[in-house]
Amino acid sequence: MIHQNASNIVSYPCKFFNIIYKGFLHPFLERMCKCMAKPKKMPSGKWRVRVYDYTDSDNKKHYRSFTAPTRKEVQFLANEYLLNKDSDTYEDMTLKEAYKRYINSKSAVLSPSTIRGYISVSKNSFPKLMNTKLSKLTQYDIQVAVNEISVSFSPKTVRIRYGLLTAVLNMYRPQLRLHTTLPKPQRPRKEYIIPTTAEVNRLLAKADERIRVPILLASAGSLRRSEVCALTKEDITDFGVYINKAMVINSQNKYIVKHTTKTKAGTRFVPLPTSIIKELRDWKYFGCTPKDIQRWFKKLRDEVEINTTFHKLRHYFASECHANGIPDKYICEIGGWEDVAVLQQIYQHTLKDKQSEFSKKIVTLFNSNLENNKKYDPKYDSKKKKAH
């Protein structure tokens, strides 16, 4: 039963529902009436109505226009559009708006640094396509855009930008099937120059109180800069440190502590020598940023004239452990690598100060194994026959 209380009656500019009792109207029907303007008769005799569609990234409202011979017909077209709006494929949205919606939809489930990377990629990718409506995008347009950026950027960069584009289109225009030809990835052999033990000790000998502890944590415990900066005194035990968070840059370019690590394997316990644990407890720079560590390390590196980076101290840790017979699986667990394949692909490189030692071992090994296998000498064989 509907009460005739005037305060509970709402009137809308929609003849389909002239009077609606507040609280009894289905939310969709209420939205239908609010989104639709009053139909107007045009000089041609036809009827026209505008329906709110969406607001773009510049806060500008967009409307759909419907025209029909009669008022009832135009209202029917508008109502039908609103009824199906929730299942709309967003084809009238521009690619720029689709990128923004996609990134916003992922902001709660992806890391701040990943979102920041998406924003950066979206700003620099396919500028000629950004104002194109999704309904107008074709395979040809996308192939041309990929060709253009392939001239100036590496295959890896092109693939990263195209990957985000396809993710956006899969969400907002899934019916568009892409078969884009991408540049082939270049796979030059990377030459990893890992610091030697002597070089690490030179760095430690000259390091001040700010950077000494981070160097120890990276070279003896494989900690990343983000993990060092997120450490607190509560993470320290008598045997090592617990790694369960990281300091990263969010989408506003501000450092925050994220209570998860870079990968699932990154959450771990790292055993450390007692002397390093003691220095860590006395360290006064908890809460410094990765940028601080980078700046301090660069200054020290230039002073001692060693061509390396802070991250390569992790390479040093992995290679030293491997060279000393520690199983790869255990190195992965301590270092926070996801699997042995990653370790073998990236970090198992011969250390400069071990190369000579290993070469001698190889020569000695096969010299011993094959010492009785002399080269065949036909002259020696003929002399033997004459003697008989």
C-alpha positions as CSV (number, residue, x, y, z in Angstrom):
1,M,0.0,0.0,0.0
2,I,1.4,3.5,-1.0
3,H,1.1,6.3,1.6
4,Q,0.0,9.6,0.3
5,N,2.6,11.6,2.3
6,A,3.9,14.4,0.1
7,S,7.4,14.2,1.5
8,N,7.7,10.6,0.2
9,I,6.8,11.4,-3.4
10,V,9.4,12.2,-6.0
11,S,8.6,13.4,-9.5
12,Y,10.9,12.7,-12.5
13,P,11.0,14.1,-16.0
14,C,10.1,10.7,-17.4
15,K,6.5,10.0,-18.5
16,F,7.1,6.3,-18.1
17,F,7.1,6.9,-14.3
18,N,5.3,10.2,-13.4
19,I,5.2,9.6,-9.6
20,I,7.5,7.3,-7.7
21,Y,7.2,6.3,-4.1
22,K,10.6,6.7,-2.5
23,G,11.9,3.4,-1.2
24,F,9.7,1.3,-3.4
25,L,11.3,2.0,-6.8
26,H,13.9,-0.5,-8.0
27,P,17.4,1.2,-8.2
28,F,17.6,0.5,-11.9
29,L,14.3,2.2,-12.6
30,E,15.3,5.1,-10.5
31,R,18.5,5.4,-12.5
32,M,16.6,5.1,-15.7
33,C,14.5,8.1,-14.9
34,K,17.4,10.2,-13.6
35,C,19.6,9.6,-16.6
36,M,17.0,10.5,-19.2
37,A,16.1,14.1,-20.1
38,K,12.6,15.1,-21.1
39,P,11.9,14.1,-24.8
40,K,11.7,17.1,-27.1
41,K,9.8,17.5,-30.4
42,M,12.1,18.8,-33.2
43,P,11.0,21.1,-36.1
44,S,11.0,18.0,-38.4
45,G,8.2,16.5,-36.3
46,K,10.3,13.7,-34.8
47,W,11.1,13.3,-31.1
48,R,14.6,13.4,-29.6
49,V,15.9,12.5,-26.1
50,R,19.4,12.6,-24.6
51,V,20.5,10.0,-22.1
52,Y,23.6,10.3,-19.9
53,D,26.3,7.8,-20.9
54,Y,29.5,8.4,-18.9
55,T,32.0,11.0,-17.6
56,D,35.4,11.0,-19.3
57,S,38.9,11.4,-17.7
58,D,38.6,15.2,-18.1
59,N,35.3,15.2,-16.1
60,K,33.3,15.9,-19.2
61,K,29.8,14.3,-19.4
62,H,28.9,12.4,-22.5
63,Y,25.3,11.6,-23.7
64,R,23.6,9.3,-26.1
65,S,21.0,10.8,-28.4
66,F,17.9,8.9,-29.6
67,T,15.4,10.0,-32.3
68,A,12.1,8.4,-33.3
69,P,8.8,9.4,-35.0
70,T,6.8,9.4,-31.7
71,R,7.4,10.3,-28.1
72,K,6.6,6.7,-26.9
73,E,9.1,5.2,-29.4
74,V,11.9,7.5,-28.4
75,Q,11.3,6.7,-24.8
76,F,11.3,3.0,-25.6
77,L,14.7,3.3,-27.3
78,A,16.2,5.3,-24.4
79,N,14.8,2.8,-21.9
80,E,16.1,-0.1,-23.8
81,Y,19.6,1.4,-23.9
82,L,19.6,2.0,-20.2
83,L,18.4,-1.5,-19.6
84,N,21.4,-2.9,-21.5
85,K,23.9,-0.3,-20.4
86,D,25.4,-2.5,-17.7
87,S,26.4,-5.1,-20.3
88,D,27.7,-2.4,-22.7
89,T,31.1,-3.2,-24.4
90,Y,32.3,0.4,-23.8
91,E,33.0,0.8,-27.5
92,D,32.3,4.5,-27.5
93,M,35.0,5.1,-24.9
94,T,38.4,6.4,-26.2
95,L,41.5,4.3,-25.7
96,K,42.9,6.8,-23.3
97,E,39.8,6.5,-21.1
98,A,40.0,2.7,-21.3
99,Y,43.6,2.7,-20.1
100,K,42.6,4.9,-17.1
101,R,39.6,2.7,-16.2
102,Y,41.7,-0.5,-16.6
103,I,44.5,0.8,-14.3
104,N,41.9,2.0,-11.7
105,S,40.2,-1.4,-11.7
106,K,43.6,-3.0,-10.8
107,S,44.8,-0.5,-8.2
108,A,43.6,-2.6,-5.2
109,V,45.1,-5.9,-6.3
110,L,48.4,-4.9,-7.9
111,S,51.5,-3.5,-6.2
112,P,51.9,0.3,-6.2
113,S,55.1,0.0,-8.2
114,T,53.2,-2.0,-10.9
115,I,50.4,0.5,-11.0
116,R,53.0,3.3,-11.3
117,G,54.6,1.4,-14.2
118,Y,51.2,1.0,-15.9
119,I,50.6,4.7,-15.6
120,S,54.0,5.5,-17.1
121,V,53.5,3.1,-20.0
122,S,50.0,4.4,-20.7
123,K,51.3,8.0,-21.0
124,N,54.0,7.1,-23.5
125,S,52.3,4.4,-25.6
126,F,50.6,4.8,-29.0
127,P,49.8,8.6,-28.8
128,K,48.1,8.6,-32.2
129,L,45.5,6.0,-31.0
130,M,44.7,7.4,-27.6
131,N,41.8,9.7,-28.7
132,T,40.3,6.9,-31.0
133,K,37.1,5.3,-29.9
134,L,37.3,1.6,-29.1
135,S,34.6,0.9,-31.7
136,K,36.8,2.5,-34.4
137,L,40.0,0.7,-33.6
138,T,41.1,-1.9,-36.2
139,Q,43.9,-4.4,-36.5
140,Y,45.5,-2.3,-39.2
141,D,45.6,0.8,-36.9
142,I,47.3,-1.2,-34.1
143,Q,49.8,-2.8,-36.5
144,V,50.8,0.7,-37.9
145,A,51.2,2.0,-34.4
146,V,53.4,-0.9,-33.4
147,N,55.5,-0.4,-36.5
148,E,56.0,3.3,-35.6
149,I,57.3,2.7,-32.1
150,S,59.4,-0.3,-33.2
151,V,61.7,2.2,-35.0
152,S,62.6,4.1,-31.8
153,F,62.3,1.4,-29.1
154,S,63.7,-2.0,-28.3
155,P,61.7,-5.1,-28.9
156,K,61.3,-5.6,-25.2
157,T,59.8,-2.1,-24.7
158,V,57.4,-2.6,-27.7
159,R,56.2,-5.9,-26.2
160,I,55.6,-4.3,-22.8
161,R,53.5,-1.5,-24.3
162,Y,51.6,-3.9,-26.6
163,G,51.0,-6.2,-23.7
164,L,49.2,-3.5,-21.7
165,L,47.2,-2.5,-24.8
166,T,46.0,-6.0,-25.3
167,A,45.0,-6.3,-21.6
168,V,43.0,-3.1,-21.9
169,L,41.2,-4.2,-25.1
170,N,40.5,-7.7,-23.7
171,M,38.6,-6.0,-20.9
172,Y,36.7,-3.3,-22.8
173,R,36.5,-4.7,-26.4
174,P,37.0,-8.5,-26.1
175,Q,35.5,-9.1,-29.5
176,L,38.5,-7.5,-31.3
177,R,40.9,-10.4,-32.1
178,L,44.4,-9.2,-32.6
179,H,47.1,-10.9,-34.7
180,T,49.8,-8.2,-34.5
181,T,53.3,-8.9,-35.7
182,L,55.8,-7.8,-33.1
183,P,59.6,-7.3,-33.5
184,K,61.6,-10.4,-32.6
185,P,63.3,-10.1,-29.2
186,Q,67.0,-9.6,-29.3
187,R,68.8,-12.1,-27.1
188,P,72.4,-10.9,-26.9
189,R,74.5,-12.7,-24.3
190,K,74.7,-10.6,-21.2
191,E,78.1,-10.1,-19.6
192,Y,77.6,-10.0,-15.9
193,I,80.5,-8.4,-14.1
194,I,80.1,-9.6,-10.5
195,P,82.2,-7.9,-7.8
196,T,85.0,-10.0,-6.3
197,T,85.5,-10.6,-2.7
198,A,88.4,-8.3,-2.7
199,E,86.3,-5.5,-4.2
200,V,83.5,-6.1,-1.7
201,N,86.0,-5.8,1.1
202,R,87.4,-2.6,-0.4
203,L,83.9,-1.1,-0.4
204,L,83.4,-2.1,3.3
205,A,86.7,-0.7,4.3
206,K,85.8,2.8,3.0
207,A,82.0,2.7,3.8
208,D,80.6,5.1,6.3
209,E,78.0,4.2,8.9
210,R,75.1,4.9,6.6
211,I,76.0,2.5,3.7
212,R,78.1,-0.2,5.5
213,V,75.2,-2.1,6.9
214,P,73.2,-2.2,3.6
215,I,76.3,-3.5,1.8
216,L,76.7,-6.3,4.4
217,L,73.0,-7.2,4.2
218,A,73.1,-7.4,0.4
219,S,76.4,-9.2,0.0
220,A,76.0,-11.7,2.9
221,G,72.2,-11.9,2.9
222,S,71.0,-11.1,-0.6
223,L,68.7,-8.3,0.6
224,R,67.3,-5.9,-2.1
225,R,67.3,-2.1,-1.4
226,S,63.6,-2.1,-0.9
227,E,63.9,-4.8,1.7
228,V,66.7,-3.1,3.5
229,C,64.7,0.1,3.7
230,A,61.6,-1.7,5.1
231,L,63.5,-3.4,7.9
232,T,62.6,-2.6,11.5
233,K,64.3,-3.7,14.7
234,E,61.4,-6.1,15.3
235,D,62.5,-8.1,12.2
236,I,65.9,-8.9,13.8
237,T,66.6,-12.1,15.7
238,D,69.8,-13.6,17.2
239,F,70.2,-15.7,14.0
240,G,69.2,-13.4,11.2
241,V,66.3,-11.2,9.8
242,Y,62.8,-11.8,8.7
243,I,61.9,-10.3,5.3
244,N,58.2,-9.7,4.9
245,K,57.8,-6.2,3.4
246,A,59.4,-3.8,1.0
247,M,59.6,0.0,0.5
248,V,58.3,1.0,-2.9
249,I,57.1,4.1,-4.8
250,N,53.3,4.4,-5.2
251,S,51.4,6.0,-8.1
252,Q,51.9,9.4,-6.5
253,N,55.7,9.0,-6.6
254,K,55.9,8.7,-2.8
255,Y,57.7,6.0,-0.9
256,I,55.5,3.6,1.1
257,V,56.1,0.4,3.0
258,K,54.2,-2.4,1.3
259,H,53.5,-5.4,3.6
260,T,54.3,-7.9,0.9
261,T,57.6,-8.6,-0.9
262,K,58.4,-8.4,-4.6
263,T,57.5,-12.1,-5.1
264,K,56.0,-14.8,-3.0
265,A,59.5,-16.3,-2.6
266,G,60.7,-12.9,-1.3
267,T,59.0,-13.5,2.1
268,R,61.7,-15.5,3.9
269,F,64.2,-15.7,6.8
270,V,67.8,-14.8,6.1
271,P,70.5,-16.2,8.4
272,L,73.4,-13.8,9.1
273,P,76.7,-13.9,10.9
274,T,76.6,-12.7,14.5
275,S,78.9,-9.7,13.8
276,I,76.5,-8.4,11.1
277,I,73.5,-8.8,13.4
278,K,75.3,-6.7,16.0
279,E,76.0,-3.9,13.5
280,L,72.4,-4.0,12.2
281,R,71.0,-3.6,15.7
282,D,73.2,-0.5,16.2
283,W,72.4,1.0,12.8
284,K,70.8,4.5,13.0
285,Y,69.3,4.7,9.5
286,F,66.2,2.5,9.7
287,G,63.5,4.0,7.4
288,C,65.9,5.4,4.8
289,T,64.7,5.1,1.2
290,P,66.1,3.1,-1.7
291,K,67.1,6.4,-3.3
292,D,69.2,7.2,-0.3
293,I,71.0,3.9,-0.5
294,Q,71.6,4.4,-4.3
295,R,73.0,7.9,-3.6
296,W,75.3,6.7,-0.7
297,F,76.5,3.7,-2.7
298,K,77.3,5.7,-5.8
299,K,79.4,8.1,-3.8
300,L,81.3,5.2,-2.2
301,R,81.7,3.4,-5.5
302,D,83.2,6.5,-7.2
303,E,85.6,7.0,-4.3
304,V,87.1,3.5,-4.4
305,E,86.8,3.3,-8.3
306,I,84.9,0.1,-8.5
307,N,82.5,-0.3,-11.5
308,T,79.5,-2.1,-9.9
309,T,76.0,-1.5,-8.6
310,F,74.3,-2.2,-5.3
311,H,72.1,-4.8,-6.8
312,K,75.1,-6.8,-8.1
313,L,76.0,-7.5,-4.4
314,R,73.0,-10.0,-4.7
315,H,74.8,-11.5,-7.7
316,Y,77.9,-11.8,-5.5
317,F,76.0,-13.6,-2.8
318,A,74.4,-16.1,-5.2
319,S,77.7,-16.8,-7.1
320,E,79.7,-17.2,-3.9
321,C,77.2,-19.7,-2.5
322,H,77.1,-21.6,-5.8
323,A,80.9,-21.7,-6.1
324,N,81.2,-23.1,-2.6
325,G,78.8,-26.0,-3.2
326,I,75.6,-24.7,-1.5
327,P,72.6,-26.3,-3.3
328,D,70.7,-24.1,-5.7
329,K,67.4,-24.8,-4.0
330,Y,68.7,-23.4,-0.7
331,I,70.3,-20.4,-2.4
332,C,66.9,-19.6,-3.9
333,E,65.1,-19.8,-0.6
334,I,67.6,-17.5,1.2
335,G,67.9,-15.1,-1.8
336,G,64.2,-14.8,-2.5
337,W,64.3,-16.2,-6.1
338,E,61.1,-17.9,-7.2
339,D,62.8,-21.0,-8.7
340,V,66.1,-22.6,-9.6
341,A,65.7,-21.7,-13.3
342,V,65.7,-18.0,-12.5
343,L,68.9,-18.5,-10.5
344,Q,70.6,-20.4,-13.2
345,Q,69.6,-18.0,-15.9
346,I,70.7,-14.8,-14.2
347,Y,73.0,-15.4,-11.3
348,Q,75.3,-18.4,-11.9
349,H,78.2,-16.6,-13.6
350,T,81.9,-17.2,-12.9
351,L,83.5,-14.8,-10.5
352,K,86.6,-13.0,-11.8
353,D,88.7,-14.1,-8.8
354,K,87.6,-17.7,-9.2
355,Q,88.1,-18.1,-12.9
356,S,91.8,-18.9,-12.8
357,E,91.2,-21.4,-10.0
358,F,88.5,-23.2,-11.9
359,S,90.5,-23.2,-15.1
360,K,93.4,-24.9,-13.3
361,K,91.0,-27.5,-11.8
362,I,89.6,-28.3,-15.2
363,V,93.0,-28.8,-16.8
364,T,94.3,-30.9,-13.9
365,L,91.1,-33.0,-13.9
366,F,91.2,-34.0,-17.6
367,N,95.0,-34.2,-17.7
368,S,94.7,-36.9,-15.0
369,N,91.8,-38.6,-16.6
370,L,93.4,-38.9,-20.0
371,E,97.1,-39.2,-19.2
372,N,97.4,-42.8,-20.4
373,N,95.6,-42.1,-23.6
374,K,98.6,-41.1,-25.8
375,K,98.2,-39.9,-29.4
376,Y,98.8,-42.8,-31.9
377,D,102.3,-42.6,-33.5
378,P,102.7,-44.8,-36.7
379,K,106.6,-44.5,-36.5
380,Y,106.6,-45.9,-33.0
381,D,104.4,-48.8,-34.2
382,S,106.8,-49.6,-37.1
383,K,109.8,-49.6,-34.8
384,K,108.0,-52.0,-32.6
385,K,107.5,-54.4,-35.5
386,K,111.2,-54.3,-36.6
387,A,112.3,-55.1,-33.1
388,H,110.3,-58.4,-33.3
